[in-house]
Amino acid sequence: MNYNVIEANKDQVDKLYHKHMIKLFSMFDHDSYDKDGYVTIYTLTGKKIEYVIRNNEPCFVEFTGFGNIRYDIAYPKEMNLAMYNKLKKWGDKISKNFWKGSQI
């Protein structure tokens, strides 16, 4: 899909977090991770959050599920610390499950 990309400002990031992420993180459907540090979370409400883990920190977040709009957040730690902490927590959990499963 071709998205209209919006480089989210602080106000938009705060609204995404409060309006969507708090609920989404309690209702995610499934997730994925790859060895290069890409995390994808799919939610029951049709939203998708994709980001990269670099040096144990989430960065380069893409937030989709709003029709043809994608919100990009380059530095979540600087924009919204609560969002950053949730992304970090889930990224840690998802990556540990990935690496644990790859030891078969």
N, C-alpha and C positions, 0 to 999 in steps of 0.2 A: 504494500500500500504506500502511496505517496502521501507523506504527511506535510502539513503546514507546521513548520517548526517554530516554536516560541522559546526563546532563551528566557526562562522564568526569572523575574525579579524577586526580591525578598518578599514582597506582599503576596505575589502569586504562589510562592513556595509555602508560605505560612497557610494560605487558603487550601492548597493541595493537601498539606499535612492535616489540618484540622477537619476539613470537610471529607476527605477521602482516605487518607492513610491510616488514621486511628482505627476506623472501622475495617478497612481492608486487611490490615495485619491480623485481625482476629478472625477473618473469614477467607483465608487464601485457599485456593483449590489445589494447586500443586506448584512445584518449583523445579528449577533446573540449575545446574552449575557445570562449568567445564574447567579443564585443567589450566586454562589461561586466565581464570578469575572472573568469568562472566556469570553473573547471577540473574536469573529471570524468575519473577514471582507472578503467577497467574491467579487472579481472584475470582471468587464466585460471582461477582458483579460485573465481570468483563473487563476490568482494568488490568493493565500489565505494567509492571515496574521492572526495568532492566538497568543493571549497573555493573560497574567493574570494581573489583577489589584489587587495590594496589597498595603494597606495604601495609597490609591489614586494615586498610581504610577504604570505605566506599567512595567512589567518585564517578563522574560522568553518568548521571542518572537520566534515563529516558522514561517518561511517564505517559502511557498511552491508554486509550479506551474512551476517548472523547470524540468519536467520529474520526475525522481526518486531521485532528490536531495532536501534536506531540509536544509535551513540555520537557525541555532539557534543563538540567540543573548540573552545572559543571563542578561546583564545590559545595556539596550539601552541608559540610561542617560549618562553613562560613555563613550559609543562608538560614539554617534552622537546625540547631543542635539536637533537638528532640527527634527530628527526622533522621539526622545522621546516626544517632544512637540506635534507632530502630533498624535502619539499614545495616548497621554494623552487627547488631545482635543476630538478625536473620541471616546475614551473609556468613557469619561464623558458623551458625548451626547448619546451614545448607552445605557449606564447603566441607565441614567435618563429616557429614553424612556421605557426601560424594567420595571423599578419600577413604572412609571406612569401607564403603562398598567396593572400592576398586582394589581392595587387598585380597579378593577371592582368588 
